[in-house]
Structure formats: structure tokens, C-alpha cells
């Protein structure tokens, strides 16, 4: 694969030079090739200038800022997640998980959901960790429940929610319950309908092989997983930045009137904005024109499904999985938050 | 992606993060101050990872990590990587073959090092509805300093919620950047605030009267009094200021919070 890359890079100048010299005798009165060779070099200047001017348009600048901000913000959490996942892979024996989790998958799902509270941080960290859990033999249903619940119910996120909604502890409780419910329902749904073949084959492997130094294995696995997930993070950040800049928040008010439409609309907004789960409570608090249930849906969907997460999941578990899983999670999350929001808020 | 490219990417990424967080205040354009220690740690980690990889690669030569020994372990994992998705040979084996998607990481890394985009400004602020201010019941008496330094949020809250009308007649000094009004010639004194990163940016605006607009994104300190309208202390009162002086200032380091000015940005 890397060979094709270098070959493509070498091919470009190779193609350009014969084209320029071939045009030379035919087009110019002087048969001297050198001015034509200068042509691309001279052209490159204005093209670069135009490119820079385009990149410096206010809209493009805002896009670059938001895109870079999402990547920079997510990088530490992605590193934490890949490091944890690498450590689980290389150092934690598989029997630890079989001892901690209940034997029956139906019971393992809610336990995994509650265990999500121990991984502080935002959603980028949980994808590689869930991946390594599956590699260590944890049933995928429990690992996916953990994947969904960890970014939504950890203490950092719940504290941020309490700060963003002062005087309404019901919102914090509703967020906790709705997120846990969604995560558990998704786990059970996977037990019922999920198919192993949706997962990318690599996910089914086990980690440590006898005969390798654990440290080398940890380091190489860490590096590989980070570079791999990082690439997908950039894709997700670009998509999210596009929506973030292109959708002015002022159009939101047009949807705030109808209660049902507003829930769906804010759920969709959570997906395209890709706000970090530690910060989405503040964004939700600022959407003051919307009903509390709609804002709850924003906070339940956001940490579980968004553009950068879909990109990360597609990279880690495969596209077939990411598409089905994200769609199902969105539906379940909207239902759970409507139900719990209707009762509590 | 070849090993030397991976090493380059890791080292440049580490340097980029360290450059943005440790040596300059660049990271404050994109993320909140609280993430800074994590960014420094991440930068150092990437740098170490890249250097370790470079060092081990030279020592090992071309023996392929010594993975050759367990082809007989019956996993059949060699086949998985080559089937379907190009080169994703996973599972702790051929880790030198990172998928092509990792090339994309060069974009943010190089952008951070050489072509850092500016902080969000008037373009974003003009397109967003102002942030809702929190409800506040009790207001302490204002300090006697004159002109009184205030944040845009404080000012808006005082104007619209303080029934004691403490800001009435007071000379107030606020800092922010200029956002021209698209309709008509007026302008707003603006701050962009975010709680985590620039993706969740919100803005606070105060309308300024009595002085012509400077170019968009100019950082200014404005001194003036409340611009009367509606009933002070209720929602009908506009967050607006009759400016007496407008002076240009250097962009403060805490540009993404709505705090009183500290130091100019590095």
C-alpha cells in the first residue's frame, strides 16, 4: 500500500514534465523548452496566492479554526483512550473480565453500562477502549453498552450538566437515566439482532501473543491505533466543522415551536455539531427557546452519535457496523429521552 | 504509510502540540485553558513515541518486528489484513503498516505548526444569536471605581435583571472586538465564549452608540454609560452603551472567556 503512495508521488512530476516538453515544439515558435518548464513554476505562484486568499476568507478561516479546535480538543482524549486500550490489550489478562462481568450477557450489559462512569473524559476515548474490550473476549453487547454510557454518565459530564443547569437537578438525573437506558437498550438490542459479521474481522482478534515483549507490543499497538483513529478523527472534524460554520444558530428558532419537531431537530443538531460531551450541556442550556425534553435529547444523543464518532467507529469497527449502530442508537436515544424527559421534566 | 513517515508525523505532531500549548498561547484560540496540561502531556507523549520508534527502527533493521515466529498459532490473522480494507493488518502484528487515512493527520499538524487559523471573530459572532444570560436574583453593590471595568455578561445581566438599577449613570469600561451590524451602520462590542472548544462557541454582544465602527475584529476598550431605552432592570432594557471613548487594545490572552482583561496574547 505504501508502495502505491510513493509511486503516485513519483508519477506526478513524471507526467508533468513530458507534457510540458511535448507541447513545446508544437505550440511555441521558439523550440526552447525552458520557458515552458518555467510555466508551471510561474503558474504555481498565483494558484498558491488564490488558494491562500480563499483559505483566508472569513468563512474558511472559521471553518479551519473549528476543525482544528475539534482535533486539538479530541487528541488528548484519543491518546488516553488508545493508551488504555493498548494497556488492556497487552497487560490485562482476559480472565479478569470474565471474573468481573456476569457470565450471562443479558446481565453483563447493565453492569457494563454502570461501569461507564469510571472512564472520565469525552467520547473519543471510549471507542478504542470498547474495541480492546471486545478483543479481550468481553461480549460485544457489553462493550457497546460501555462505549455508549462512558462519555454520557461519567462524573465530569454530570458535574458540567449541573453547572450548566443551575437549580434544576432533575435535568442531571434525567440525563443520567436516559443515557443509561439508551446504552442498556442498545446492548440488549445487539444481543437480540446483532451479527458478528458486521464487525471488521480485526476486531475479533485477541491481543497479546506469547513470545513478544509486552512493552513493544503495547507501544506498537498504541501507535498504530492512534494514527489509525486520528485519521478518522480528522474526517469527522472536517464534516462537523462544515455544519458548524454553515448552520447559523439563528435558524434554530424556527423549529422551537412544535414539541415533537424540536426534539427531532435538536437530536439531529447534536449529531452534526459534534460538540464534546463535557461541553454540550452549556450549548443545550443556551438553546433556551426549546423545551427541556428537546434539550435533554440533545444531551443524550450528542455523546453517543455524532459525525466524528461515526467516523471513528467506521474506522475501528467497520462501516457496516457504524451505519447500523449509529442509526439504531439515534432512534433509541430519542425515544428514551422523550420518555424520561416527559416523566421527569 | 512508511515507518519514516510515521516517525515524522508523530514528531511533528508532538512539536505542534508543544508549540501551541507550552511555548505560545496558540491553543487558547481553539480550546479552553483547562485542557492545556493535557495538551502539553499529549505533545510530549507523541514526541517520545516518535523518537522511540525512530530509535527502535534503526536497531531492528528489516526483520519485521520478529513476528515471523507465530505464523503457526492457527489464528489465520495474516489473511485478514490483506482482504478487503487495504493494509489494515491489525491485532498486534504488522503494526508498521498504518492505513492511508493517517495521512490526513498531517493537515492539522502542519496547520498548527505553520498556518494556524485565527481565533473565531466577527464572522461567527454576526451569524449567531447572542448567548442567553443566566437568571440572577441577588446583586451586590457595584464598586465605586470609575470608570468601572465590567464583563459583557455582567453588564447585560445588570441592565436586564438588576431592579436596583445600579448601573444607571455609571461610567463603565468593557473590552471586546468589533462586530459590524449587517443592517445599518452600527456595531456591537463582542466576545466569543466557549466552554470546551471553538465548536461550542457562543457570543455576547453589547450595542455601541455614538462612535463610528472600526474594522471588524479590532479589539477595543469602550468607556461609556448605559444607552437608555425600555425600563432599566427588566427584559425591555437594551444591552447597549453610549460610548464616550473607544481605544484600540492588543488582543487579550483570555480572549475566549468573558473576563476582565489580563495580559496581551503571546
HADDOCK unambig.tbl for C-alpha pairs under 7 A between the chains (distance, minus, plus):
assign (segid A and resid 1 and name CA) (segid B and resid 86 and name CA) 6.97 0.50 0.50
assign (segid A and resid 1 and name CA) (segid B and resid 87 and name CA) 6.40 0.50 0.50
assign (segid A and resid 2 and name CA) (segid B and resid 1 and name CA) 5.14 0.50 0.50
assign (segid A and resid 2 and name CA) (segid B and resid 2 and name CA) 6.15 0.50 0.50
assign (segid A and resid 58 and name CA) (segid B and resid 123 and name CA) 6.14 0.50 0.50
assign (segid A and resid 61 and name CA) (segid B and resid 117 and name CA) 5.98 0.50 0.50
assign (segid A and resid 61 and name CA) (segid B and resid 118 and name CA) 6.93 0.50 0.50
assign (segid A and resid 62 and name CA) (segid B and resid 120 and name CA) 5.91 0.50 0.50
assign (segid A and resid 64 and name CA) (segid B and resid 117 and name CA) 6.13 0.50 0.50
assign (segid A and resid 65 and name CA) (segid B and resid 30 and name CA) 6.83 0.50 0.50
assign (segid A and resid 65 and name CA) (segid B and resid 117 and name CA) 5.44 0.50 0.50
assign (segid A and resid 65 and name CA) (segid B and resid 118 and name CA) 6.69 0.50 0.50
assign (segid A and resid 65 and name CA) (segid B and resid 119 and name CA) 6.67 0.50 0.50
assign (segid A and resid 65 and name CA) (segid B and resid 120 and name CA) 6.81 0.50 0.50
assign (segid A and resid 66 and name CA) (segid B and resid 198 and name CA) 5.49 0.50 0.50
assign (segid A and resid 66 and name CA) (segid B and resid 199 and name CA) 5.39 0.50 0.50
assign (segid A and resid 68 and name CA) (segid B and resid 108 and name CA) 6.00 0.50 0.50
assign (segid A and resid 69 and name CA) (segid B and resid 30 and name CA) 4.49 0.50 0.50
assign (segid A and resid 69 and name CA) (segid B and resid 31 and name CA) 6.22 0.50 0.50
assign (segid A and resid 69 and name CA) (segid B and resid 197 and name CA) 5.91 0.50 0.50
assign (segid A and resid 69 and name CA) (segid B and resid 198 and name CA) 5.67 0.50 0.50
assign (segid A and resid 69 and name CA) (segid B and resid 199 and name CA) 6.89 0.50 0.50
assign (segid A and resid 70 and name CA) (segid B and resid 197 and name CA) 6.75 0.50 0.50
assign (segid A and resid 70 and name CA) (segid B and resid 199 and name CA) 6.58 0.50 0.50
assign (segid A and resid 73 and name CA) (segid B and resid 31 and name CA) 6.16 0.50 0.50
assign (segid A and resid 73 and name CA) (segid B and resid 197 and name CA) 6.44 0.50 0.50
assign (segid A and resid 76 and name CA) (segid B and resid 38 and name CA) 6.09 0.50 0.50
assign (segid A and resid 76 and name CA) (segid B and resid 39 and name CA) 6.19 0.50 0.50
assign (segid A and resid 76 and name CA) (segid B and resid 42 and name CA) 5.62 0.50 0.50
assign (segid A and resid 201 and name CA) (segid B and resid 80 and name CA) 6.57 0.50 0.50
assign (segid A and resid 202 and name CA) (segid B and resid 80 and name CA) 6.85 0.50 0.50
assign (segid A and resid 202 and name CA) (segid B and resid 90 and name CA) 5.65 0.50 0.50
assign (segid A and resid 202 and name CA) (segid B and resid 91 and name CA) 6.18 0.50 0.50
assign (segid A and resid 205 and name CA) (segid B and resid 91 and name CA) 5.89 0.50 0.50
assign (segid A and resid 206 and name CA) (segid B and resid 91 and name CA) 6.77 0.50 0.50
assign (segid A and resid 207 and name CA) (segid B and resid 91 and name CA) 6.03 0.50 0.50
assign (segid A and resid 207 and name CA) (segid B and resid 92 and name CA) 6.32 0.50 0.50
assign (segid A and resid 217 and name CA) (segid B and resid 92 and name CA) 6.44 0.50 0.50
assign (segid A and resid 220 and name CA) (segid B and resid 95 and name CA) 6.01 0.50 0.50
assign (segid A and resid 221 and name CA) (segid B and resid 92 and name CA) 5.70 0.50 0.50
assign (segid A and resid 221 and name CA) (segid B and resid 95 and name CA) 6.60 0.50 0.50
assign (segid A and resid 224 and name CA) (segid B and resid 95 and name CA) 5.81 0.50 0.50
assign (segid A and resid 224 and name CA) (segid B and resid 98 and name CA) 6.08 0.50 0.50
assign (segid A and resid 227 and name CA) (segid B and resid 102 and name CA) 5.37 0.50 0.50
assign (segid A and resid 228 and name CA) (segid B and resid 98 and name CA) 6.55 0.50 0.50
assign (segid A and resid 228 and name CA) (segid B and resid 99 and name CA) 6.36 0.50 0.50
assign (segid A and resid 228 and name CA) (segid B and resid 101 and name CA) 6.72 0.50 0.50
assign (segid A and resid 228 and name CA) (segid B and resid 102 and name CA) 5.54 0.50 0.50
assign (segid A and resid 230 and name CA) (segid B and resid 102 and name CA) 6.52 0.50 0.50
assign (segid A and resid 230 and name CA) (segid B and resid 105 and name CA) 6.43 0.50 0.50
assign (segid A and resid 231 and name CA) (segid B and resid 101 and name CA) 4.95 0.50 0.50
assign (segid A and resid 231 and name CA) (segid B and resid 102 and name CA) 4.28 0.50 0.50
assign (segid A and resid 231 and name CA) (segid B and resid 103 and name CA) 6.80 0.50 0.50
assign (segid A and resid 231 and name CA) (segid B and resid 104 and name CA) 5.35 0.50 0.50
assign (segid A and resid 231 and name CA) (segid B and resid 105 and name CA) 5.43 0.50 0.50
assign (segid A and resid 232 and name CA) (segid B and resid 101 and name CA) 6.79 0.50 0.50
assign (segid A and resid 234 and name CA) (segid B and resid 104 and name CA) 6.52 0.50 0.50
assign (segid A and resid 234 and name CA) (segid B and resid 105 and name CA) 6.49 0.50 0.50
assign (segid A and resid 244 and name CA) (segid B and resid 199 and name CA) 6.92 0.50 0.50
assign (segid A and resid 248 and name CA) (segid B and resid 127 and name CA) 5.61 0.50 0.50
assign (segid A and resid 248 and name CA) (segid B and resid 128 and name CA) 5.91 0.50 0.50
assign (segid A and resid 249 and name CA) (segid B and resid 128 and name CA) 5.24 0.50 0.50
assign (segid A and resid 249 and name CA) (segid B and resid 129 and name CA) 6.43 0.50 0.50
assign (segid A and resid 250 and name CA) (segid B and resid 128 and name CA) 5.68 0.50 0.50
assign (segid A and resid 250 and name CA) (segid B and resid 129 and name CA) 5.47 0.50 0.50
assign (segid A and resid 275 and name CA) (segid B and resid 199 and name CA) 6.16 0.50 0.50
assign (segid A and resid 275 and name CA) (segid B and resid 200 and name CA) 6.09 0.50 0.50
assign (segid A and resid 279 and name CA) (segid B and resid 195 and name CA) 5.77 0.50 0.50
assign (segid A and resid 279 and name CA) (segid B and resid 196 and name CA) 5.42 0.50 0.50
assign (segid A and resid 282 and name CA) (segid B and resid 195 and name CA) 6.97 0.50 0.50
assign (segid A and resid 283 and name CA) (segid B and resid 200 and name CA) 6.48 0.50 0.50
assign (segid A and resid 286 and name CA) (segid B and resid 131 and name CA) 6.11 0.50 0.50
assign (segid A and resid 286 and name CA) (segid B and resid 132 and name CA) 5.73 0.50 0.50
